[in-house]
Amino acid sequence: MKTLQAIVLALFVFAVGALAQAPADNRISATWQVTRYDINAAVPASETDRNLSATAVLQLLNVSGRPATSLTLRISPNANVAAVRINDSQADFTKAQEKLGSSDLQIIRIRVPSVAAGGNLNAAVEYKLAVPDNTGLASITAGGSQFLPLSFWYPTPNSWFFARGADYAPARLQINGGGRTVISAGSETGGAFDNKLYGQPFFLAGTWDRVDTGGVPVYLTKGLGPDAQKRAAEVAAFVTEARSFVEGLLGKGPDAPLRIVSVRRGAGYGSGGTLLVEDGLFRRSKIDSVSALALAEAVVRLWFGDSAMVTDDGAGVIREGLARYIATQFIETKYGKDVAEVERLRHRNAYTAISRRDSALGSVAPLDDFYFAAVANKGAMFWRLLERKIGRDEFYSTLRSQLEDRRVTLADLRAAYSSQSAFITSMLDQVTDINLQAGLPQAAGGDWKVALRNTGQFDVTVNVAATQANGERLSAPTTIKAGSFGEVVFKTPQRITSVEIDPEKLYPQIDYSDDRAPRETTDSDLLLAVKRDFDRQQYAAAEKTAREVLKLYPRFDDVRVLLARSLLGLGRLNEAESEFRAVIDEKLPTARSLSWANVGLAEVASRTNRGPDAIRFATDAIKGEAEYGASLLARTIRNRHDAASGADESIKSFFTRFDAAAISNRKAELDALAVPGDVNRFISGVSGQTTQWNTSVLHADALDADSVLVEASLTVKLLNREPETGPAVFRLVRSGGTWKLSGVEIFEVR
């Protein structure tokens, strides 16, 4: 099936005319490559105007090895292309649709004067891009707008879906932000951003409070307060440390200004030194693990991806996998080996979930739904193993030499590490079929023997760890041939109680549950093993499994949260509170764990008649906006204690108007109360079929100067349905001095 998919994709790309046969290897390759973008765009002054106006000028190079007489550009299907100029001459063009999995792109076909191999061409495209719905990729609002590359907001010949690499090039962006601050990558001069690194054009326009720490500006959502500024300083310091760490490995990095931008949507994206983080991070007590990893990976890409173009087959193994490997090394240096091991455990779990249906790492394409899970997580494991085999000094010396010509491919790196060609071929050109298994330790005379198995297609050299009855651990290296059995002998009079093959978990496997003997679980994902019992409300069993997991990974905050919640379910409040506080005190917990820990502390406080503490912890969980279930339960706990609503008359007045508009069945009235593009589906679902809609405001939690979460109790009746009641949480934003509906965060009306 995967082979058929690859053939269909190759034929499709060939048919649309953007590609040509590469003479060297007879495979599909790009005809045109962008060498520079120059984009002039204007965000509409009114949010009711849903169109970005732009002119994009592309400098193109014919890289096909033969003359080219046509050009195909790809852009969002919501773009209305008005004109195309080729080398300053008006050109005719045709439009068509390109189906790529669940996505669509618009293709613009243009006949051009013959351009010799290695020749250049300039193409200018005038267009308007409609944004019907605001998303993390593209949005237009009064408070701010943003356009990230995967919205396909600009024309380019090779899209992100192209298996052999999208277009990455220096770019100059001149953006009219409608009076708002504009942010992109590169140096800013006269309102234009000039990014000399290889990137994909993007920008944000909005209003922020700028905090400078150590030369790194952090753009905070307005009105977050002093705690947020403290967190901003921590984030800026984290990024600065990460950059210094990577410089120590890869040499001096590009001279690119760093910027950190707080966003509601699109967090995790980073390019050219501009990094987007979720605004909720600045309302929490510390940096969370997901944000930390994303920031560190973006810093690594300043070298591999931004300063040096990463392209061709298997580019994701470098851009995503190598970035994740080095970023995790930085996390280990900063927070400790035990924290980094939990990060690697999460990466393994993410990969194992798709390991039985993935394709070869060197040829997996962005069209595959498991692309990121494979290239980032298995890719990181590949680089970790390669460094172990080659040695740290040679590994990084080779990487530094590959950066010198500012272009890196996986083929280049394979050739540079040719001493490990057999291992590299096995890891990159074969699907994962390794399952390392350890048998029960058996006494043999004065020794202990352990049977081992390797189901994979290549030999593995691993350590085998043994735990003795007195608690001491032994370790012995061994090599197990491909598809074969092996044995390791421990010379000790002490009884061996358990063994584990590859305790560092260097090798990607399809099943990790049988690495240990005796088995403690049949799940490769240890978190899932605990959660299964917890979800069944089998709290004693969940506690037992959680404690076993925490012996192996004591900093696994996700499991510690489930342990604490299980103790809560068993009524052991003091123990539960201690575990919840341990999560809060973790060096690098997930945002989800922080949220659930606050909810747990709120529940303990509520049960022990400490109402003010319960309200405080519940409110912290709510404002952190990390997890739907935690937020819902936090609100339930807070409502037990009749906390002050915090809702002023302007908010109550808004919902009075909304209730009236809902039962009027006039969609225009509801539209006037909502941010255009934010809640289109919700408004459409309410208008035209509502006979009763009553909102009772319970609480209002201010998030920043211009946005608030409003908790309400609803009673509604739609046509042909019985009355329904339940809680809901709405996000309101201040626009033009009045409140407007911007999101429906919780809706439990049943």
C-alpha positions in Angstrom: 0.0 0.0 0.0 2.8 2.4 0.9 4.6 1.6 -2.4 1.4 2.2 -4.3 1.0 5.5 -2.5 4.5 6.6 -3.3 4.0 5.7 -7.0 0.7 7.6 -7.2 2.3 10.6 -5.5 5.2 10.6 -7.9 3.0 10.3 -11.0 0.8 13.1 -9.7 3.6 15.5 -9.1 5.0 14.7 -12.5 1.7 15.3 -14.2 1.1 18.8 -12.8 4.3 19.9 -14.5 6.2 21.3 -11.5 8.8 18.6 -11.7 11.2 17.1 -14.1 13.4 13.9 -14.3 16.7 14.3 -12.6 19.3 13.0 -15.1 21.7 11.7 -12.4 19.4 9.2 -10.7 16.3 9.1 -12.9 14.0 10.1 -10.0 11.4 12.9 -9.7 13.1 16.2 -8.6 12.2 19.9 -8.6 12.5 22.0 -11.7 12.4 25.4 -9.9 13.9 26.4 -6.6 13.2 29.7 -5.0 16.3 31.7 -4.2 14.5 34.7 -2.7 11.0 35.9 -1.7 10.0 39.6 -1.7 6.5 40.0 -0.4 4.5 43.1 0.2 1.2 42.5 2.0 -1.5 44.5 3.8 -3.7 43.2 6.6 -7.2 44.8 6.3 -7.9 47.7 8.6 -11.4 46.2 9.4 -11.8 42.7 10.7 -15.0 42.4 8.7 -12.7 42.5 5.6 -11.5 38.9 5.5 -8.9 39.3 2.7 -5.1 39.7 2.9 -3.9 41.7 -0.1 -0.4 40.8 -1.3 2.1 40.9 -4.1 4.8 38.2 -4.0 7.9 38.4 -6.1 9.8 35.1 -6.4 13.4 34.8 -7.7 13.6 31.4 -9.2 16.5 29.1 -10.3 16.1 26.3 -12.8 17.7 23.3 -11.0 16.4 20.6 -13.3 19.4 20.2 -15.6 17.4 21.0 -18.7 15.6 24.0 -20.2 12.3 24.8 -18.6 9.3 26.4 -20.5 6.6 26.3 -17.8 6.2 27.2 -14.2 3.7 25.9 -11.7 3.1 27.7 -8.4 1.1 26.5 -5.4 -1.0 28.6 -3.1 -4.0 28.3 -0.8 -7.3 27.4 -2.6 -8.7 30.6 -0.9 -6.4 32.8 -2.9 -7.8 34.8 -5.8 -4.8 35.4 -8.2 -5.4 38.6 -10.2 -2.2 38.9 -12.2 1.1 37.2 -12.9 4.2 38.9 -14.4 7.2 37.0 -15.6 10.4 39.1 -15.8 8.2 42.2 -15.6 6.0 41.1 -18.5 2.3 40.2 -18.1 1.8 36.5 -18.4 -1.3 34.3 -19.0 -2.0 31.6 -16.5 -4.5 28.9 -15.7 -5.8 27.6 -12.3 -6.5 24.1 -11.1 -6.9 22.2 -7.8 -4.4 19.8 -6.4 -5.6 17.1 -4.0 -3.0 16.1 -1.4 -4.4 13.7 1.2 -7.0 15.6 3.2 -5.6 19.0 2.0 -6.1 20.9 -1.2 -3.8 23.4 -2.9 -4.5 25.7 -5.8 -2.0 25.4 -8.6 -1.2 28.3 -11.0 0.3 27.2 -14.4 2.3 29.7 -16.4 4.0 29.3 -19.8 7.4 31.1 -19.6 10.2 31.9 -22.1 12.7 29.0 -22.2 15.1 29.2 -19.3 18.3 27.2 -19.6 19.5 24.8 -16.8 21.0 27.0 -14.1 19.1 30.1 -15.4 17.0 32.5 -13.4 13.5 33.8 -13.6 11.4 36.4 -11.7 7.7 35.8 -11.1 5.4 38.4 -9.5 2.0 37.3 -8.3 -0.8 39.7 -7.3 -3.5 38.2 -5.2 -6.0 38.4 -2.4 -6.2 35.6 0.2 -9.6 35.1 1.9 -9.6 33.9 5.5 -13.1 32.5 6.3 -12.1 31.0 9.6 -9.3 32.0 12.0 -6.9 29.3 12.9 -3.4 29.0 14.2 -2.1 29.0 10.6 -4.0 32.1 9.3 -6.2 34.6 11.1 -7.4 38.1 10.7 -8.8 39.8 13.8 -9.0 43.3 15.3 -6.6 42.2 18.1 -4.1 40.6 15.8 -3.4 38.6 12.7 -0.9 35.9 11.7 0.0 33.9 8.6 2.3 30.9 9.0 3.7 28.9 6.1 1.3 25.9 6.3 -1.6 28.3 5.5 0.0 28.5 2.0 -0.5 32.2 2.1 2.2 32.9 -0.5 2.8 31.3 -3.9 5.8 28.8 -4.3 6.6 26.0 -6.7 7.4 23.3 -4.2 5.0 22.9 -1.3 5.6 21.5 2.1 4.1 18.2 0.9 6.8 17.7 -1.7 8.7 14.6 -0.5 12.1 16.0 -1.6 11.8 19.3 0.2 9.8 22.5 0.2 11.1 25.9 -0.8 13.3 27.6 1.8 15.0 30.9 0.9 15.9 34.3 2.2 12.9 36.7 2.3 12.1 40.3 2.6 8.6 41.1 4.0 7.0 44.5 3.9 3.7 44.2 5.9 1.1 46.9 6.5 -0.3 45.7 9.8 -3.1 48.2 10.0 -1.5 50.1 12.8 -0.5 47.0 14.7 3.1 45.8 15.5 4.4 43.5 12.8 6.8 40.6 13.7 8.6 38.2 11.4 12.1 36.8 11.1 15.3 38.7 10.3 16.5 42.2 10.9 13.9 45.0 10.8 14.6 48.2 8.8 12.0 50.8 8.0 9.2 48.5 8.9 10.5 45.7 6.6 11.9 42.4 7.8 14.9 41.1 5.9 15.7 37.5 6.7 19.0 36.3 5.1 18.5 32.8 6.3 16.7 29.9 4.6 13.1 30.0 5.7 9.5 30.1 4.7 7.8 33.5 4.9 5.5 34.2 7.9 4.4 37.2 9.9 2.3 38.3 12.9 0.6 41.6 13.5 -0.8 42.5 16.9 -0.3 44.4 20.1 2.2 43.2 22.8 4.1 44.4 25.8 7.8 44.0 25.0 10.1 42.7 27.7 13.8 42.6 27.0 16.1 40.2 28.9 19.7 39.7 28.0 19.2 41.1 24.5 16.2 38.8 23.8 12.9 40.6 23.4 9.8 38.7 24.6 6.5 40.0 23.2 3.9 39.4 25.9 0.1 39.6 25.4 -0.8 43.0 26.9 -1.8 43.2 30.5 -0.4 39.9 31.8 1.3 41.4 34.9 4.5 41.0 36.9 4.4 37.2 37.1 4.3 36.9 33.4 7.3 39.2 33.1 9.2 37.0 35.4 8.3 34.0 33.2 9.3 35.9 30.2 12.8 36.5 31.7 13.0 32.7 32.3 12.1 31.9 28.8 14.5 34.4 27.3 17.3 33.0 29.5 16.4 29.5 28.5 16.7 30.3 24.8 20.0 32.1 25.3 21.4 29.1 27.2 20.2 26.8 24.4 21.9 28.9 21.8 25.2 28.8 23.7 24.9 25.1 24.2 24.4 24.5 20.5 27.3 26.8 19.6 29.5 24.6 21.7 28.5 21.6 19.6 28.2 23.1 16.1 30.3 26.2 16.1 29.3 29.9 15.9 25.7 30.2 14.8 24.1 32.6 12.3 23.8 36.3 13.3 20.1 36.2 13.6 18.1 38.2 16.2 16.1 36.1 18.6 12.5 37.0 19.3 9.9 35.2 21.5 6.3 35.9 20.8 3.3 35.1 22.9 0.4 33.8 20.8 -3.1 32.3 21.4 -2.8 30.2 18.3 0.1 28.6 16.4 2.4 28.0 19.4 5.4 25.8 18.7 6.3 27.3 15.4 9.8 28.8 15.1 11.9 30.0 12.2 14.9 32.3 11.7 15.2 33.1 15.4 11.5 34.1 15.9 9.8 31.6 18.2 6.1 31.4 19.0 4.9 30.2 22.4 1.4 29.9 23.8 0.3 32.7 26.0 -0.8 30.3 28.7 2.8 29.6 29.4 3.1 33.1 31.0 0.2 32.4 33.3 1.7 29.2 34.7 4.2 28.8 37.6 7.1 27.6 35.3 8.2 26.6 31.8 6.6 23.3 30.8 8.3 20.5 28.9 6.5 20.9 25.6 7.3 24.6 25.4 10.9 23.9 26.4 11.5 21.2 23.8 9.9 23.4 21.0 12.0 26.4 21.9 15.2 24.3 22.0 14.4 22.6 18.7 13.8 26.0 17.1 17.2 27.1 18.3 18.9 24.0 16.8 17.2 24.8 13.5 19.1 28.1 13.3 22.0 25.8 12.3 20.3 23.0 10.4 17.4 24.5 8.4 17.9 28.2 8.8 21.7 28.9 8.3 22.1 25.8 6.1 19.4 24.7 3.8 18.1 21.2 4.6 16.6 19.6 1.5 16.0 16.5 -0.6 14.8 13.0 0.5 14.8 12.4 4.2 15.1 16.1 5.1 12.8 15.7 8.1 15.3 13.2 9.7 17.7 16.2 9.9 15.3 19.2 10.4 13.1 17.4 12.9 15.1 14.4 14.2 18.5 15.9 14.6 16.9 19.0 16.2 15.0 16.9 18.7 18.2 14.9 19.5 20.3 17.9 20.2 17.5 19.8 22.0 17.0 16.8 24.3 20.8 16.9 25.0 20.4 20.5 26.1 17.5 19.6 28.3 19.7 16.9 29.9 22.5 19.4 30.5 20.1 22.0 32.0 17.7 19.8 34.0 19.5 16.5 34.5 19.7 13.1 33.0 16.6 11.8 34.8 14.5 14.6 33.3 15.9 14.0 29.8 15.1 10.3 30.2 11.5 11.2 30.7 11.6 13.3 27.5 13.1 10.4 25.6 10.4 8.1 27.0 7.7 10.4 25.7 9.4 10.4 22.3 9.5 6.6 22.3 5.9 6.4 23.2 4.9 8.7 20.4 6.9 6.6 17.9 5.8 3.2 19.2 2.2 4.2 18.6 2.8 4.3 14.8 5.8 1.9 14.6 3.9 -1.0 13.1 2.6 1.1 10.2 5.4 3.5 9.4 7.7 3.4 6.3 11.4 3.6 5.9 12.8 6.7 7.8 14.7 7.9 4.8 11.7 8.0 2.5 8.8 8.9 4.8 6.9 11.9 3.2 5.0 14.7 4.7 1.8 13.3 3.2 2.1 10.3 5.6 0.0 11.0 8.7 2.8 9.5 10.8 5.4 11.8 9.3 6.3 13.9 12.4 6.0 11.0 14.8 8.5 9.1 12.7 11.1 11.7 11.6 11.2 13.5 14.9 11.2 10.6 17.4 12.7 7.7 15.5 15.0 10.3 13.9 16.3 11.4 17.3 17.0 7.8 18.2 18.9 7.3 15.0 21.2 10.2 15.7 21.7 9.2 19.3 22.8 5.7 18.2 25.0 7.0 15.4 26.8 9.3 17.9 27.4 6.3 20.2 28.9 4.3 17.4 31.1 7.0 16.0 32.1 8.9 19.1 31.0 12.4 20.2 34.0 14.3 18.8 33.9 12.8 15.3 30.1 13.0 15.2 30.0 16.8 15.8 33.2 17.5 13.8 31.5 15.9 10.8 28.3 17.9 11.4 30.3 21.2 11.6 32.0 20.4 8.3 28.7 19.7 6.6 27.4 23.1 7.6 30.2 25.0 5.8 28.6 25.1 2.3 25.1 26.1 3.8 23.4 23.1 2.2 22.8 19.7 3.9 21.1 16.6 2.7 20.6 13.2 4.3 22.6 11.8 1.4 25.5 14.1 2.3 25.5 12.9 5.9 25.3 9.3 4.9 28.4 9.7 2.8 30.2 11.7 5.6 29.5 8.9 8.0 30.4 6.1 5.5 32.2 4.1 8.2 28.8 3.2 9.6 27.1 2.6 6.2 25.6 -0.8 7.2 24.0 0.6 10.3 22.8 3.7 8.5 21.2 1.6 5.8 19.5 -0.5 8.3 18.1 2.4 10.2 17.1 4.6 7.2 16.1 2.1 4.5 14.2 -0.5 6.5 11.0 -0.3 8.4 11.3 -1.0 12.2 11.0 -4.6 13.0 13.2 -4.8 16.0 11.9 -6.3 19.2 14.5 -7.0 21.9 13.4 -9.5 24.4 14.8 -10.7 27.7 14.0 -14.0 29.4 13.7 -14.8 33.0 17.1 -15.1 34.8 18.1 -18.7 35.4 20.5 -20.0 38.0 23.3 -22.2 36.5 25.9 -23.3 39.0 27.2 -20.2 40.6 26.2 -18.0 37.7 22.9 -16.6 36.3 22.0 -16.8 32.7 19.6 -14.7 30.7 18.3 -15.7 27.3 18.0 -12.8 24.8 16.4 -12.3 21.4 16.6 -9.8 18.5 13.8 -10.1 15.9 15.3 -7.3 13.8 17.1 -7.3 10.5 20.5 -6.1 11.8 22.8 -6.9 14.7 22.5 -4.9 17.9 25.0 -4.2 20.6 23.3 -3.4 23.9 23.8 -3.5 27.6 21.8 -5.9 29.8 21.1 -4.7 33.3 20.4 -7.1 36.2 19.0 -6.3 39.6 20.1 -8.5 42.5 18.1 -9.4 45.5 20.1 -7.0 47.6 19.1 -4.2 45.3 22.5 -3.8 43.6 22.6 -3.6 39.8 24.9 -5.3 37.4 25.4 -4.5 33.7 27.0 -6.5 30.9 27.4 -5.6 27.2 26.4 -8.1 24.5 25.8 -8.3 20.7 22.8 -10.2 19.4 22.8 -11.2 15.8 19.9 -10.2 13.5 16.9 -12.4 13.8 18.7 -14.5 16.4 19.0 -15.5 20.0 21.7 -14.6 22.5 22.7 -15.1 26.1 24.4 -13.1 28.8 25.9 -14.6 31.9 26.2 -12.7 35.2 28.8 -14.2 37.6 27.3 -13.5 41.0 26.2 -15.6 43.9 23.4 -13.2 44.6 20.0 -14.1 43.3 19.0 -12.0 40.3 15.4 -10.8 40.6 14.9 -9.0 37.3 16.7 -8.1 34.1 16.3 -5.5 31.4 17.8 -5.5 27.9 18.9 -2.1 26.5 18.0 -0.2 29.6 19.0 3.1 27.9 16.4 2.3 25.2 18.8 3.3 22.4 17.1 1.2 19.7 13.7 1.9 18.2 11.4 -1.1 18.7 7.9 -2.2 17.9 7.4 -3.4 21.5 9.2 -2.3 24.7 7.0 -4.2 27.1 9.1 -7.5 27.0 12.4 -5.7 27.5 12.1 -6.6 31.2 11.7 -10.0 32.9 9.7 -10.7 34.8 7.2 -8.4 32.9 5.5 -5.7 34.9 3.1 -4.8 32.2 2.2 -5.7 28.6 2.1 -2.1 27.5 5.0 -0.4 25.8 3.6 2.9 26.9 4.0 2.9 30.7 1.7 5.9 31.1 -1.1 4.0 29.3 -0.6 1.0 31.7 -1.3 3.3 34.7 -4.1 5.2 33.0 -6.0 2.1 32.0 -6.6 1.1 35.6 -7.2 4.7 36.7 -9.9 5.2 34.0 -11.6 2.0 35.3 -11.5 3.5 38.8 -9.3 0.6 39.9 -7.3 3.0 42.0 -5.4 0.4 44.0 -4.1 -1.3 40.8 -3.3 2.1 39.3 -1.3 3.0 42.4 0.6 -0.2 42.3 1.6 0.2 38.6 2.4 3.9 39.0 4.8 3.2 41.9 6.5 0.5 39.8 6.9 2.9 36.9 8.2 5.7 39.1 10.9 3.3 40.4 12.2 3.3 36.8 11.4 7.0 36.0 11.1 9.0 39.2 10.7 12.3 37.3 7.8 11.0 35.1 5.3 13.7 36.2 2.4 12.4 34.0 2.5 9.1 36.0 3.0 10.9 39.4 -0.2 12.9 38.7 -2.1 9.6 38.1 -0.6 8.2 41.3 -1.8 11.3 43.2 -5.2 11.1 41.7 -5.4 7.4 42.5 -4.5 8.2 46.2 -7.2 10.9 46.1 -9.7 8.2 44.8 -8.7 6.0 47.7 -9.3 8.8 50.2 -5.6 9.1 51.3 -5.6 12.9 51.2 -2.3 13.6 52.8 -0.4 11.3 50.5 -2.2 12.6 47.5 -1.4 16.2 48.5 2.3 15.3 48.9 2.4 13.8 45.4 0.6 16.7 43.8 3.1 19.1 45.4 5.9 17.0 44.0 4.5 17.5 40.5 4.3 21.3 41.1 8.0 21.2 42.2 9.2 19.2 39.2 12.0 20.8 37.2 10.2 20.4 33.8 6.7 19.0 34.1 4.1 19.1 31.3 1.6 21.9 31.3 -1.1 19.2 31.6 0.5 17.8 34.7 0.8 21.3 36.3 -2.9 21.8 35.6 -4.0 18.5 37.1 -1.7 19.0 40.1 -3.4 22.3 40.8 -6.8 20.6 40.4 -5.7 17.9 42.8 -4.5 20.4 45.4 -7.8 22.2 45.0 -9.7 19.0 45.7 -7.7 18.2 48.8 -8.2 21.7 50.1 -11.9 21.5 49.4 -12.2 18.2 51.3 -10.3 19.5 54.2 -12.4 22.7 54.5 -9.7 25.1 53.2 -12.0 27.0 50.9 -9.7 29.9 50.0 -6.9 27.5 49.1 -9.3 25.4 47.0 -10.4 28.6 45.1 -6.8 29.7 44.5 -5.5 26.3 43.2 -8.6 25.9 41.0 -8.2 29.4 39.5 -4.5 28.6 38.8 -5.6 25.5 36.8 -8.2 27.5 34.9 -5.9 30.3 33.9 -3.2 27.9 32.8 -5.5 26.7 30.0 -3.6 23.4 29.7 -6.2 20.7 29.6 -10.0 20.6 29.0 -10.8 18.0 31.7 -8.7 19.7 34.3 -10.3 23.0 33.6 -13.8 21.6 33.8 -13.1 19.9 37.1 -11.4 23.0 38.5 -14.5 24.9 37.9 -16.7 22.3 39.6 -14.5 22.5 42.7 -14.5 26.3 42.7 -18.3 26.4 42.4 -18.6 24.5 45.7 -17.2 27.4 47.5 -19.3 30.2 46.0 -16.3 32.2 44.8 -16.9 35.8 43.7 -17.9 35.9 40.0 -15.6 38.7 38.9 -18.0 39.5 36.1 -18.8 43.2 35.7 -22.0 44.6 34.2 -20.5 44.9 30.7 -20.0 41.1 30.6 -23.5 40.4 31.9 -24.9 42.9 29.5 -23.1 41.1 26.6 -24.9 37.9 27.4 -28.2 39.6 27.8 -27.8 40.8 24.2 -26.5 37.4 23.1 -29.5 35.5 24.6 -31.9 37.9 22.8 -30.0 37.5 19.5 -30.0 33.7 19.8 -33.8 33.4 20.1 -34.4 36.1 17.4 -33.1 33.6 14.8 -31.4 36.4 13.0 -27.9 35.4 12.2 -26.7 38.9 11.5 -27.4 39.9 15.1 -25.3 37.0 16.4 -22.5 37.7 13.9 -22.4 41.3 15.2 -21.6 39.9 18.7 -18.8 37.6 17.6 -15.2 38.1 16.3 -15.4 37.5 12.6 -13.8 34.2 11.7 -13.5 32.9 15.3 -16.7 31.0 16.1 -18.4 30.6 12.7 -19.6 27.1 13.3 -21.0 27.8 16.7 -22.9 30.9 15.5 -24.3 28.9 12.6 -25.4 26.1 15.0 -27.2 28.5 17.2 -28.9 30.8 14.6 -32.1 29.6 13.0 -33.1 26.8 15.3 -33.1 28.2 18.9 -36.4 28.7 20.8 -34.8 29.2 24.2 -31.4 30.4 25.2 -30.7 31.6 28.7 -27.2 32.4 30.0 -26.5 32.8 33.7 -23.0 34.1 34.3 -21.1 32.4 37.1 -17.5 33.5 36.9 -15.2 35.7 34.8 -11.5 35.1 34.8 -9.4 37.8 33.2 -6.6 36.4 31.1 -5.0 39.7 30.0 -6.0 43.3 29.4 -8.5 42.4 26.6 -9.6 38.8 27.0 -11.6 37.0 29.7 -13.0 33.5 30.2 -16.6 33.5 31.2 -18.2 30.5 32.9 -21.9 30.3 32.6 -24.8 28.0 33.2 -27.0 27.5 30.1 -30.5 26.5 29.5 -31.3 26.1 25.9 -33.9 24.5 23.6 -33.4 23.9 20.0 -36.1 23.0 17.4 -37.4 19.4 17.8 -35.3 18.8 20.9 -36.0 18.8 24.6 -34.6 21.6 26.8 -30.9 21.1 27.8 -28.8 22.5 30.6 -25.2 22.5 31.6 -22.0 24.6 32.0 -20.2 26.4 29.2 -17.1 28.6 29.1 -16.9 31.4 26.6 -13.9 33.5 25.6 -14.6 37.2 25.2 -12.2 39.7 23.8 -12.5 43.5 23.8 -12.8 44.8 20.3 -13.5 48.5 19.6 -14.3 49.1 23.2 -17.0 46.3 23.4 -16.9 42.6 24.2 -17.2 40.0 21.4 -17.4 36.3 21.5 -14.0 34.8 20.4 -14.2 31.1 21.5 -16.3 28.4 23.1 -13.8 26.6 25.4 -16.1 24.3 27.2 -19.7 23.3 26.2 -21.2 20.6 28.4 -24.9 21.3 27.7 -26.7 18.1 27.6 
